[in-house]
Amino acid sequence: MCDVMRERIVDGTYTPGGRLPSAMAICDEFGISQVTAKRVLTELRKAGLAVMYPGVGTFVTELPRPSES
């Protein structure tokens, strides 16, 4: 699930500044437990792909742009 969510961030399905699905929505979509869904969101935050605002939600961060050579 984490790989799917990560791919959706990278491919633009979830845009920078946009809200990610809640843990409950992830549970429903993937048929996983709430603990696992929360772990997915935690992993995205640890990878620097998302930021959580308590009481508001989890949002996609700006992705670093590839450096031009």
All heavy atoms as TSV, in Angstrom:
chain	resi	resn	atom	element	x	y	z
A	1	MET	N	N	0.803	-1.186	0.000
A	1	MET	CA	C	0.000	0.000	0.000
A	1	MET	C	C	0.857	1.264	0.000
A	1	MET	O	O	0.526	2.216	-0.660
A	1	MET	CB	C	-0.912	0.039	1.219
A	1	MET	CG	C	-2.151	-0.825	1.182
A	1	MET	SD	S	-1.973	-2.584	0.872
A	1	MET	CE	C	-1.013	-3.181	2.206
A	2	CYS	N	N	1.936	1.206	0.749
A	2	CYS	CA	C	2.808	2.383	0.801
A	2	CYS	C	C	3.375	2.677	-0.582
A	2	CYS	O	O	3.444	3.835	-0.989
A	2	CYS	CB	C	3.918	2.166	1.819
A	2	CYS	SG	S	4.790	3.686	2.235
A	3	ASP	N	N	3.761	1.619	-1.303
A	3	ASP	CA	C	4.299	1.817	-2.646
A	3	ASP	C	C	3.256	2.416	-3.580
A	3	ASP	O	O	3.571	3.275	-4.407
A	3	ASP	CB	C	4.809	0.496	-3.236
A	3	ASP	CG	C	6.063	-0.004	-2.536
A	3	ASP	OD1	O	6.764	0.816	-1.911
A	3	ASP	OD2	O	6.326	-1.210	-2.613
A	4	VAL	N	N	2.011	1.987	-3.449
A	4	VAL	CA	C	0.929	2.521	-4.286
A	4	VAL	C	C	0.721	3.998	-3.972
A	4	VAL	O	O	0.627	4.829	-4.881
A	4	VAL	CB	C	-0.381	1.728	-4.079
A	4	VAL	CG1	C	-1.544	2.399	-4.794
A	4	VAL	CG2	C	-0.219	0.289	-4.545
A	5	MET	N	N	0.661	4.332	-2.701
A	5	MET	CA	C	0.463	5.730	-2.298
A	5	MET	C	C	1.651	6.590	-2.756
A	5	MET	O	O	1.466	7.691	-3.259
A	5	MET	CB	C	0.287	5.832	-0.786
A	5	MET	CG	C	-0.939	5.110	-0.257
A	5	MET	SD	S	-2.482	5.840	-0.792
A	5	MET	CE	C	-2.463	7.326	0.189
A	6	ARG	N	N	2.855	6.057	-2.590
A	6	ARG	CA	C	4.063	6.786	-3.019
A	6	ARG	C	C	4.009	7.037	-4.527
A	6	ARG	O	O	4.293	8.131	-4.997
A	6	ARG	CB	C	5.300	5.973	-2.654
A	6	ARG	CG	C	6.611	6.647	-2.940
A	6	ARG	CD	C	7.788	5.730	-2.656
A	6	ARG	NE	N	7.642	4.980	-1.431
A	6	ARG	CZ	C	8.209	5.315	-0.264
A	6	ARG	NH1	N	8.966	6.384	-0.198
A	6	ARG	NH2	N	8.025	4.580	0.817
A	7	GLU	N	N	3.623	6.027	-5.299
A	7	GLU	CA	C	3.536	6.159	-6.756
A	7	GLU	C	C	2.494	7.210	-7.135
A	7	GLU	O	O	2.701	7.998	-8.060
A	7	GLU	CB	C	3.195	4.813	-7.399
A	7	GLU	CG	C	3.159	4.859	-8.909
A	7	GLU	CD	C	4.472	5.267	-9.555
A	7	GLU	OE1	O	5.546	4.927	-9.029
A	7	GLU	OE2	O	4.428	5.944	-10.602
A	8	ARG	N	N	1.388	7.243	-6.420
A	8	ARG	CA	C	0.347	8.236	-6.700
A	8	ARG	C	C	0.841	9.653	-6.426
A	8	ARG	O	O	0.439	10.585	-7.114
A	8	ARG	CB	C	-0.910	7.934	-5.882
A	8	ARG	CG	C	-1.629	6.694	-6.360
A	8	ARG	CD	C	-2.824	6.396	-5.505
A	8	ARG	NE	N	-3.495	5.180	-5.960
A	8	ARG	CZ	C	-4.528	4.632	-5.352
A	8	ARG	NH1	N	-5.027	5.193	-4.255
A	8	ARG	NH2	N	-5.070	3.523	-5.816
A	9	ILE	N	N	1.698	9.810	-5.445
A	9	ILE	CA	C	2.280	11.132	-5.176
A	9	ILE	C	C	3.235	11.508	-6.306
A	9	ILE	O	O	3.173	12.611	-6.843
A	9	ILE	CB	C	2.992	11.146	-3.808
A	9	ILE	CG1	C	1.953	11.041	-2.687
A	9	ILE	CG2	C	3.840	12.410	-3.652
A	9	ILE	CD1	C	2.541	10.815	-1.306
A	10	VAL	N	N	4.097	10.581	-6.667
A	10	VAL	CA	C	5.104	10.853	-7.704
A	10	VAL	C	C	4.457	11.113	-9.060
A	10	VAL	O	O	4.878	12.003	-9.798
A	10	VAL	CB	C	6.120	9.685	-7.782
A	10	VAL	CG1	C	7.044	9.825	-8.975
A	10	VAL	CG2	C	6.928	9.610	-6.490
A	11	ASP	N	N	3.394	10.348	-9.395
A	11	ASP	CA	C	2.775	10.521	-10.722
A	11	ASP	C	C	1.764	11.667	-10.784
A	11	ASP	O	O	1.202	11.950	-11.829
A	11	ASP	CB	C	2.160	9.217	-11.234
A	11	ASP	CG	C	0.854	8.823	-10.560
A	11	ASP	OD1	O	0.248	9.635	-9.829
A	11	ASP	OD2	O	0.426	7.664	-10.771
A	12	GLY	N	N	1.546	12.344	-9.642
A	12	GLY	CA	C	0.672	13.514	-9.649
A	12	GLY	C	C	-0.785	13.234	-9.353
A	12	GLY	O	O	-1.601	14.151	-9.363
A	13	THR	N	N	-1.134	11.981	-9.067
A	13	THR	CA	C	-2.510	11.674	-8.675
A	13	THR	C	C	-2.869	12.482	-7.429
A	13	THR	O	O	-3.953	13.041	-7.332
A	13	THR	CB	C	-2.685	10.165	-8.415
A	13	THR	OG1	O	-2.349	9.449	-9.606
A	13	THR	CG2	C	-4.106	9.827	-8.007
A	14	TYR	N	N	-1.939	12.504	-6.471
A	14	TYR	CA	C	-2.065	13.360	-5.291
A	14	TYR	C	C	-1.090	14.504	-5.496
A	14	TYR	O	O	0.120	14.304	-5.550
A	14	TYR	CB	C	-1.732	12.603	-4.008
A	14	TYR	CG	C	-2.612	11.407	-3.739
A	14	TYR	CD1	C	-2.079	10.179	-3.406
A	14	TYR	CD2	C	-4.000	11.501	-3.817
A	14	TYR	CE1	C	-2.879	9.079	-3.141
A	14	TYR	CE2	C	-4.808	10.413	-3.562
A	14	TYR	CZ	C	-4.245	9.209	-3.225
A	14	TYR	OH	O	-5.046	8.126	-2.968
A	15	THR	N	N	-1.603	15.700	-5.631
A	15	THR	CA	C	-0.773	16.854	-5.972
A	15	THR	C	C	-0.165	17.517	-4.737
A	15	THR	O	O	-0.725	17.431	-3.642
A	15	THR	CB	C	-1.601	17.896	-6.738
A	15	THR	OG1	O	-2.708	18.281	-5.931
A	15	THR	CG2	C	-2.101	17.336	-8.051
A	16	PRO	N	N	0.980	18.183	-4.906
A	16	PRO	CA	C	1.595	18.897	-3.788
A	16	PRO	C	C	0.612	19.878	-3.159
A	16	PRO	O	O	-0.083	20.616	-3.853
A	16	PRO	CB	C	2.768	19.631	-4.441
A	16	PRO	CG	C	3.111	18.784	-5.624
A	16	PRO	CD	C	1.784	18.271	-6.120
A	17	GLY	N	N	0.536	19.823	-1.851
A	17	GLY	CA	C	-0.396	20.671	-1.113
A	17	GLY	C	C	-1.772	20.060	-0.966
A	17	GLY	O	O	-2.584	20.528	-0.182
A	18	GLY	N	N	-2.019	18.996	-1.706
A	18	GLY	CA	C	-3.322	18.336	-1.642
A	18	GLY	C	C	-3.407	17.378	-0.466
A	18	GLY	O	O	-2.403	16.853	0.006
A	19	ARG	N	N	-4.619	17.176	-0.009
A	19	ARG	CA	C	-4.852	16.289	1.128
A	19	ARG	C	C	-4.835	14.832	0.678
A	19	ARG	O	O	-5.426	14.481	-0.328
A	19	ARG	CB	C	-6.197	16.611	1.775
A	19	ARG	CG	C	-6.494	15.735	2.988
A	19	ARG	CD	C	-7.811	16.053	3.593
A	19	ARG	NE	N	-7.686	17.301	4.325
A	19	ARG	CZ	C	-8.697	17.898	4.920
A	19	ARG	NH1	N	-9.896	17.402	4.869
A	19	ARG	NH2	N	-8.493	19.021	5.572
A	20	LEU	N	N	-4.155	14.008	1.463
A	20	LEU	CA	C	-4.168	12.574	1.228
A	20	LEU	C	C	-5.430	11.971	1.851
A	20	LEU	O	O	-6.011	12.566	2.762
A	20	LEU	CB	C	-2.933	11.923	1.852
A	20	LEU	CG	C	-1.605	12.226	1.174
A	20	LEU	CD1	C	-0.455	11.673	2.001
A	20	LEU	CD2	C	-1.578	11.640	-0.223
A	21	PRO	N	N	-5.837	10.799	1.395
A	21	PRO	CA	C	-6.995	10.148	2.018
A	21	PRO	C	C	-6.725	9.880	3.498
A	21	PRO	O	O	-5.577	9.672	3.906
A	21	PRO	CB	C	-7.125	8.828	1.254
A	21	PRO	CG	C	-6.371	9.013	0.000
A	21	PRO	CD	C	-5.291	10.022	0.288
A	22	SER	N	N	-7.784	9.859	4.272
A	22	SER	CA	C	-7.667	9.547	5.693
A	22	SER	C	C	-7.307	8.072	5.870
A	22	SER	O	O	-7.430	7.264	4.940
A	22	SER	CB	C	-8.994	9.823	6.396
A	22	SER	OG	O	-9.972	8.891	5.927
A	23	ALA	N	N	-6.884	7.729	7.082
A	23	ALA	CA	C	-6.572	6.332	7.377
A	23	ALA	C	C	-7.791	5.451	7.112
A	23	ALA	O	O	-7.662	4.351	6.564
A	23	ALA	CB	C	-6.096	6.191	8.822
A	24	MET	N	N	-8.975	5.926	7.469
A	24	MET	CA	C	-10.195	5.134	7.242
A	24	MET	C	C	-10.453	4.941	5.750
A	24	MET	O	O	-10.856	3.861	5.328
A	24	MET	CB	C	-11.407	5.792	7.915
A	24	MET	CG	C	-11.427	5.585	9.416
A	24	MET	SD	S	-11.367	3.839	9.901
A	24	MET	CE	C	-13.004	3.322	9.439
A	25	ALA	N	N	-10.222	5.961	4.950
A	25	ALA	CA	C	-10.420	5.844	3.503
A	25	ALA	C	C	-9.413	4.856	2.911
A	25	ALA	O	O	-9.760	4.070	2.015
A	25	ALA	CB	C	-10.287	7.213	2.834
A	26	ILE	N	N	-8.186	4.865	3.426
A	26	ILE	CA	C	-7.175	3.917	2.964
A	26	ILE	C	C	-7.590	2.499	3.364
A	26	ILE	O	O	-7.454	1.562	2.574
A	26	ILE	CB	C	-5.781	4.291	3.522
A	26	ILE	CG1	C	-5.314	5.619	2.910
A	26	ILE	CG2	C	-4.764	3.188	3.243
A	26	ILE	CD1	C	-4.071	6.202	3.546
A	27	CYS	N	N	-8.125	2.339	4.576
A	27	CYS	CA	C	-8.633	1.031	5.025
A	27	CYS	C	C	-9.672	0.502	4.046
A	27	CYS	O	O	-9.622	-0.662	3.631
A	27	CYS	CB	C	-9.300	1.141	6.389
A	27	CYS	SG	S	-8.222	1.429	7.763
A	28	ASP	N	N	-10.619	1.347	3.698
A	28	ASP	CA	C	-11.703	0.949	2.800
A	28	ASP	C	C	-11.185	0.597	1.407
A	28	ASP	O	O	-11.603	-0.392	0.819
A	28	ASP	CB	C	-12.750	2.058	2.686
A	28	ASP	CG	C	-13.520	2.268	3.989
A	28	ASP	OD1	O	-13.504	1.366	4.850
A	28	ASP	OD2	O	-14.131	3.345	4.128
A	29	GLU	N	N	-10.274	1.405	0.888
A	29	GLU	CA	C	-9.776	1.181	-0.471
A	29	GLU	C	C	-8.958	-0.098	-0.596
A	29	GLU	O	O	-9.099	-0.848	-1.555
A	29	GLU	CB	C	-8.926	2.369	-0.935
A	29	GLU	CG	C	-8.390	2.192	-2.340
A	29	GLU	CD	C	-7.604	3.374	-2.860
A	29	GLU	OE1	O	-7.571	4.440	-2.203
A	29	GLU	OE2	O	-7.002	3.226	-3.940
A	30	PHE	N	N	-8.084	-0.346	0.383
A	30	PHE	CA	C	-7.165	-1.467	0.280
A	30	PHE	C	C	-7.574	-2.690	1.097
A	30	PHE	O	O	-6.926	-3.728	1.029
A	30	PHE	CB	C	-5.753	-1.038	0.688
A	30	PHE	CG	C	-5.151	-0.015	-0.244
A	30	PHE	CD1	C	-5.071	1.316	0.122
A	30	PHE	CD2	C	-4.672	-0.392	-1.491
A	30	PHE	CE1	C	-4.518	2.260	-0.725
A	30	PHE	CE2	C	-4.121	0.541	-2.351
A	30	PHE	CZ	C	-4.045	1.872	-1.967
A	31	GLY	N	N	-8.623	-2.553	1.908
A	31	GLY	CA	C	-9.060	-3.673	2.737
A	31	GLY	C	C	-8.043	-4.043	3.803
A	31	GLY	O	O	-7.776	-5.220	4.041
A	32	ILE	N	N	-7.452	-3.014	4.434
A	32	ILE	CA	C	-6.435	-3.236	5.458
A	32	ILE	C	C	-6.925	-2.685	6.790
A	32	ILE	O	O	-7.931	-1.966	6.849
A	32	ILE	CB	C	-5.094	-2.578	5.068
A	32	ILE	CG1	C	-5.263	-1.069	4.858
A	32	ILE	CG2	C	-4.511	-3.242	3.827
A	32	ILE	CD1	C	-3.967	-0.324	4.576
A	33	SER	N	N	-6.200	-3.004	7.858
A	33	SER	CA	C	-6.572	-2.507	9.178
A	33	SER	C	C	-6.208	-1.032	9.318
A	33	SER	O	O	-5.370	-0.511	8.568
A	33	SER	CB	C	-5.864	-3.307	10.272
A	33	SER	OG	O	-4.491	-2.982	10.314
A	34	GLN	N	N	-6.814	-0.392	10.305
A	34	GLN	CA	C	-6.527	1.016	10.543
A	34	GLN	C	C	-5.076	1.198	11.009
A	34	GLN	O	O	-4.437	2.185	10.663
A	34	GLN	CB	C	-7.492	1.585	11.577
A	34	GLN	CG	C	-7.517	3.084	11.587
A	34	GLN	CD	C	-8.685	3.649	12.372
A	34	GLN	OE1	O	-9.444	2.920	12.990
A	34	GLN	NE2	N	-8.824	4.949	12.352
A	35	VAL	N	N	-4.548	0.229	11.743
A	35	VAL	CA	C	-3.154	0.297	12.190
A	35	VAL	C	C	-2.226	0.314	10.979
A	35	VAL	O	O	-1.283	1.111	10.909
A	35	VAL	CB	C	-2.817	-0.889	13.126
A	35	VAL	CG1	C	-1.327	-0.964	13.406
A	35	VAL	CG2	C	-3.604	-0.792	14.413
A	36	THR	N	N	-2.499	-0.546	10.013
A	36	THR	CA	C	-1.669	-0.607	8.807
A	36	THR	C	C	-1.802	0.672	7.997
A	36	THR	O	O	-0.810	1.206	7.483
A	36	THR	CB	C	-2.046	-1.833	7.957
A	36	THR	OG1	O	-1.887	-3.009	8.755
A	36	THR	CG2	C	-1.163	-1.941	6.721
A	37	ALA	N	N	-3.012	1.202	7.886
A	37	ALA	CA	C	-3.232	2.445	7.138
A	37	ALA	C	C	-2.478	3.599	7.787
A	37	ALA	O	O	-1.859	4.409	7.089
A	37	ALA	CB	C	-4.718	2.754	7.058
A	38	LYS	N	N	-2.495	3.669	9.104
A	38	LYS	CA	C	-1.756	4.723	9.799
A	38	LYS	C	C	-0.256	4.557	9.591
A	38	LYS	O	O	0.470	5.536	9.471
A	38	LYS	CB	C	-2.097	4.714	11.291
A	38	LYS	CG	C	-3.490	5.244	11.564
A	38	LYS	CD	C	-3.812	5.233	13.036
A	38	LYS	CE	C	-5.202	5.771	13.282
A	38	LYS	NZ	N	-5.546	5.780	14.709
A	39	ARG	N	N	0.193	3.298	9.514
A	39	ARG	CA	C	1.613	3.037	9.259
A	39	ARG	C	C	2.003	3.536	7.865
A	39	ARG	O	O	3.089	4.069	7.679
A	39	ARG	CB	C	1.897	1.545	9.395
A	39	ARG	CG	C	3.373	1.227	9.412
A	39	ARG	CD	C	3.662	-0.234	9.701
A	39	ARG	NE	N	3.113	-0.621	10.992
A	39	ARG	CZ	C	2.461	-1.772	11.212
A	39	ARG	NH1	N	2.297	-2.638	10.243
A	39	ARG	NH2	N	1.998	-2.050	12.404
A	40	VAL	N	N	1.114	3.364	6.893
A	40	VAL	CA	C	1.372	3.859	5.533
A	40	VAL	C	C	1.576	5.373	5.563
A	40	VAL	O	O	2.542	5.890	4.999
A	40	VAL	CB	C	0.213	3.488	4.583
A	40	VAL	CG1	C	0.308	4.242	3.270
A	40	VAL	CG2	C	0.180	1.981	4.335
A	41	LEU	N	N	0.678	6.082	6.234
A	41	LEU	CA	C	0.798	7.544	6.319
A	41	LEU	C	C	2.077	7.953	7.057
A	41	LEU	O	O	2.749	8.912	6.662
A	41	LEU	CB	C	-0.439	8.136	6.993
A	41	LEU	CG	C	-1.732	8.002	6.187
A	41	LEU	CD1	C	-2.931	8.445	7.024
A	41	LEU	CD2	C	-1.661	8.777	4.880
A	42	THR	N	N	2.436	7.206	8.095
A	42	THR	CA	C	3.670	7.484	8.833
A	42	THR	C	C	4.885	7.299	7.935
A	42	THR	O	O	5.812	8.128	7.946
A	42	THR	CB	C	3.781	6.575	10.074
A	42	THR	OG1	O	2.678	6.861	10.946
A	42	THR	CG2	C	5.092	6.792	10.812
A	43	GLU	N	N	4.903	6.239	7.147
A	43	GLU	CA	C	6.028	5.990	6.242
A	43	GLU	C	C	6.156	7.093	5.192
A	43	GLU	O	O	7.254	7.501	4.845
A	43	GLU	CB	C	5.896	4.621	5.572
A	43	GLU	CG	C	6.126	3.466	6.513
A	43	GLU	CD	C	7.494	3.486	7.184
A	43	GLU	OE1	O	8.492	3.732	6.492
A	43	GLU	OE2	O	7.543	3.264	8.409
A	44	LEU	N	N	5.030	7.580	4.693
A	44	LEU	CA	C	5.066	8.680	3.720
A	44	LEU	C	C	5.638	9.939	4.358
A	44	LEU	O	O	6.413	10.670	3.736
A	44	LEU	CB	C	3.672	8.944	3.156
A	44	LEU	CG	C	3.098	7.831	2.275
A	44	LEU	CD1	C	1.645	8.147	1.911
A	44	LEU	CD2	C	3.935	7.618	1.029
A	45	ARG	N	N	5.284	10.183	5.621
A	45	ARG	CA	C	5.837	11.347	6.331
A	45	ARG	C	C	7.335	11.169	6.555
A	45	ARG	O	O	8.118	12.097	6.356
A	45	ARG	CB	C	5.108	11.571	7.650
A	45	ARG	CG	C	3.704	12.076	7.462
A	45	ARG	CD	C	3.088	12.618	8.737
A	45	ARG	NE	N	3.126	11.693	9.851
A	45	ARG	CZ	C	2.177	10.804	10.140
A	45	ARG	NH1	N	1.119	10.697	9.374
A	45	ARG	NH2	N	2.291	10.021	11.189
A	46	LYS	N	N	7.759	9.964	6.961
A	46	LYS	CA	C	9.187	9.708	7.191
A	46	LYS	C	C	9.996	9.886	5.906
A	46	LYS	O	O	11.145	10.311	5.950
A	46	LYS	CB	C	9.395	8.293	7.728
A	46	LYS	CG	C	9.018	8.127	9.170
A	46	LYS	CD	C	9.308	6.707	9.618
A	46	LYS	CE	C	8.943	6.489	11.063
A	46	LYS	NZ	N	9.186	5.080	11.470
A	47	ALA	N	N	9.381	9.567	4.774
A	47	ALA	CA	C	10.059	9.697	3.476
A	47	ALA	C	C	10.059	11.143	2.982
A	47	ALA	O	O	10.630	11.438	1.939
A	47	ALA	CB	C	9.391	8.790	2.446
A	48	GLY	N	N	9.406	12.035	3.728
A	48	GLY	CA	C	9.360	13.433	3.328
A	48	GLY	C	C	8.347	13.729	2.236
A	48	GLY	O	O	8.373	14.799	1.640
A	49	LEU	N	N	7.439	12.783	1.983
A	49	LEU	CA	C	6.438	12.967	0.932
A	49	LEU	C	C	5.146	13.586	1.445
A	49	LEU	O	O	4.307	14.019	0.651
A	49	LEU	CB	C	6.124	11.622	0.266
A	49	LEU	CG	C	7.305	10.957	-0.435
A	49	LEU	CD1	C	6.915	9.560	-0.899
A	49	LEU	CD2	C	7.767	11.802	-1.606
A	50	ALA	N	N	4.982	13.614	2.763
A	50	ALA	CA	C	3.737	14.125	3.332
A	50	ALA	C	C	4.023	14.785	4.671
A	50	ALA	O	O	5.039	14.520	5.314
A	50	ALA	CB	C	2.738	12.982	3.512
A	51	VAL	N	N	3.104	15.632	5.068
A	51	VAL	CA	C	3.175	16.298	6.369
A	51	VAL	C	C	1.782	16.212	6.996
A	51	VAL	O	O	0.779	16.328	6.299
A	51	VAL	CB	C	3.664	17.758	6.238
A	51	VAL	CG1	C	2.733	18.586	5.396
A	51	VAL	CG2	C	3.887	18.377	7.594
A	52	MET	N	N	1.747	15.963	8.306
A	52	MET	CA	C	0.470	15.848	9.000
A	52	MET	C	C	0.227	17.071	9.867
A	52	MET	O	O	1.136	17.538	10.563
A	52	MET	CB	C	0.445	14.615	9.884
A	52	MET	CG	C	-0.903	14.425	10.570
A	52	MET	SD	S	-0.925	13.043	11.720
A	52	MET	CE	C	-0.100	13.770	13.120
A	53	TYR	N	N	-0.981	17.573	9.801
A	53	TYR	CA	C	-1.427	18.648	10.672
A	53	TYR	C	C	-2.530	18.068	11.544
A	53	TYR	O	O	-3.616	17.770	11.041
A	53	TYR	CB	C	-1.945	19.840	9.864
A	53	TYR	CG	C	-0.877	20.448	8.972
A	53	TYR	CD1	C	-0.873	20.224	7.600
A	53	TYR	CD2	C	0.134	21.222	9.516
A	53	TYR	CE1	C	0.107	20.766	6.788
A	53	TYR	CE2	C	1.124	21.770	8.707
A	53	TYR	CZ	C	1.100	21.536	7.353
A	53	TYR	OH	O	2.079	22.071	6.553
A	54	PRO	N	N	-2.245	17.860	12.852
A	54	PRO	CA	C	-3.239	17.238	13.731
A	54	PRO	C	C	-4.582	17.961	13.681
A	54	PRO	O	O	-4.640	19.187	13.714
A	54	PRO	CB	C	-2.604	17.349	15.118
A	54	PRO	CG	C	-1.132	17.397	14.837
A	54	PRO	CD	C	-1.008	18.173	13.548
A	55	GLY	N	N	-5.621	17.179	13.546
A	55	GLY	CA	C	-6.969	17.724	13.491
A	55	GLY	C	C	-7.365	18.243	12.125
A	55	GLY	O	O	-8.495	18.657	11.914
A	56	VAL	N	N	-6.425	18.266	11.183
A	56	VAL	CA	C	-6.698	18.788	9.845
A	56	VAL	C	C	-6.562	17.682	8.803
A	56	VAL	O	O	-7.451	17.458	8.000
A	56	VAL	CB	C	-5.760	19.972	9.496
A	56	VAL	CG1	C	-6.045	20.498	8.102
A	56	VAL	CG2	C	-5.878	21.070	10.531
A	57	GLY	N	N	-5.414	17.003	8.788
A	57	GLY	CA	C	-5.195	15.931	7.832
A	57	GLY	C	C	-3.736	15.811	7.440
A	57	GLY	O	O	-2.868	16.491	7.984
A	58	THR	N	N	-3.484	14.924	6.495
A	58	THR	CA	C	-2.137	14.697	5.979
A	58	THR	C	C	-2.093	15.197	4.548
A	58	THR	O	O	-2.976	14.884	3.746
A	58	THR	CB	C	-1.770	13.206	6.048
A	58	THR	OG1	O	-1.915	12.760	7.407
A	58	THR	CG2	C	-0.341	12.963	5.602
A	59	PHE	N	N	-1.061	15.981	4.230
A	59	PHE	CA	C	-0.964	16.651	2.943
A	59	PHE	C	C	0.342	16.297	2.248
A	59	PHE	O	O	1.358	16.072	2.898
A	59	PHE	CB	C	-1.046	18.164	3.127
A	59	PHE	CG	C	-2.376	18.611	3.671
A	59	PHE	CD1	C	-2.644	18.549	5.029
A	59	PHE	CD2	C	-3.361	19.064	2.817
A	59	PHE	CE1	C	-3.874	18.942	5.541
A	59	PHE	CE2	C	-4.589	19.456	3.313
A	59	PHE	CZ	C	-4.855	19.389	4.669
A	60	VAL	N	N	0.308	16.301	0.922
A	60	VAL	CA	C	1.488	16.022	0.110
A	60	VAL	C	C	2.425	17.220	0.180
A	60	VAL	O	O	1.993	18.369	0.067
A	60	VAL	CB	C	1.089	15.758	-1.363
A	60	VAL	CG1	C	2.319	15.529	-2.231
A	60	VAL	CG2	C	0.131	14.585	-1.467
A	61	THR	N	N	3.717	16.947	0.364
A	61	THR	CA	C	4.707	18.016	0.347
A	61	THR	C	C	5.143	18.291	-1.087
A	61	THR	O	O	4.861	17.512	-1.998
A	61	THR	CB	C	5.959	17.619	1.182
A	61	THR	OG1	O	6.507	16.425	0.631
A	61	THR	CG2	C	5.608	17.408	2.639
A	62	GLU	N	N	5.831	19.383	-1.278
A	62	GLU	CA	C	6.407	19.690	-2.596
A	62	GLU	C	C	7.527	18.699	-2.851
A	62	GLU	O	O	8.387	18.486	-2.009
A	62	GLU	CB	C	6.980	21.116	-2.616
A	62	GLU	CG	C	5.941	22.200	-2.593
A	62	GLU	CD	C	5.202	22.343	-3.913
A	62	GLU	OE1	O	5.772	22.021	-4.979
A	62	GLU	OE2	O	4.056	22.782	-3.872
A	63	LEU	N	N	7.512	18.079	-4.011
A	63	LEU	CA	C	8.572	17.156	-4.370
A	63	LEU	C	C	9.769	17.936	-4.884
A	63	LEU	O	O	9.608	18.927	-5.601
A	63	LEU	CB	C	8.095	16.180	-5.446
A	63	LEU	CG	C	6.952	15.255	-5.055
A	63	LEU	CD1	C	6.543	14.412	-6.253
A	63	LEU	CD2	C	7.345	14.368	-3.890
A	64	PRO	N	N	10.969	17.492	-4.524
A	64	PRO	CA	C	12.155	18.178	-5.063
A	64	PRO	C	C	12.208	18.013	-6.583
A	64	PRO	O	O	11.888	16.961	-7.103
A	64	PRO	CB	C	13.321	17.480	-4.391
A	64	PRO	CG	C	12.783	16.244	-3.784
A	64	PRO	CD	C	11.305	16.385	-3.691
A	65	ARG	N	N	12.579	19.074	-7.239
A	65	ARG	CA	C	12.698	19.014	-8.700
A	65	ARG	C	C	14.042	18.426	-9.061
A	65	ARG	O	O	15.043	18.734	-8.419
A	65	ARG	CB	C	12.553	20.407	-9.298
A	65	ARG	CG	C	11.186	20.972	-9.069
A	65	ARG	CD	C	11.081	22.335	-9.666
A	65	ARG	NE	N	9.787	22.880	-9.336
A	65	ARG	CZ	C	9.161	23.767	-10.045
A	65	ARG	NH1	N	9.724	24.265	-11.123
A	65	ARG	NH2	N	7.980	24.212	-9.688
A	66	PRO	N	N	14.051	17.601	-10.114
A	66	PRO	CA	C	15.355	17.064	-10.542
A	66	PRO	C	C	16.267	18.196	-10.993
A	66	PRO	O	O	15.830	19.139	-11.643
A	66	PRO	CB	C	15.012	16.172	-11.732
A	66	PRO	CG	C	13.527	16.095	-11.807
A	66	PRO	CD	C	12.966	17.158	-10.932
A	67	SER	N	N	17.532	18.105	-10.614
A	67	SER	CA	C	18.463	19.159	-11.012
A	67	SER	C	C	18.774	19.018	-12.510
A	67	SER	O	O	18.890	17.921	-13.029
A	67	SER	CB	C	19.737	19.071	-10.191
A	67	SER	OG	O	20.332	17.811	-10.360
A	68	GLU	N	N	18.894	20.156	-13.145
A	68	GLU	CA	C	19.181	20.154	-14.580
A	68	GLU	C	C	20.685	20.107	-14.773
A	68	GLU	O	O	21.439	20.797	-14.111
A	68	GLU	CB	C	18.599	21.406	-15.222
A	68	GLU	CG	C	17.089	21.429	-15.154
A	68	GLU	CD	C	16.501	22.651	-15.848
A	68	GLU	OE1	O	17.149	23.172	-16.759
A	68	GLU	OE2	O	15.418	23.070	-15.439
A	69	SER	N	N	21.100	19.271	-15.687
A	69	SER	CA	C	22.544	19.141	-15.960
A	69	SER	C	C	22.908	19.784	-17.259
A	69	SER	O	O	22.217	19.807	-18.194
A	69	SER	CB	C	22.941	17.674	-16.024
A	69	SER	OG	O	22.625	17.055	-14.798
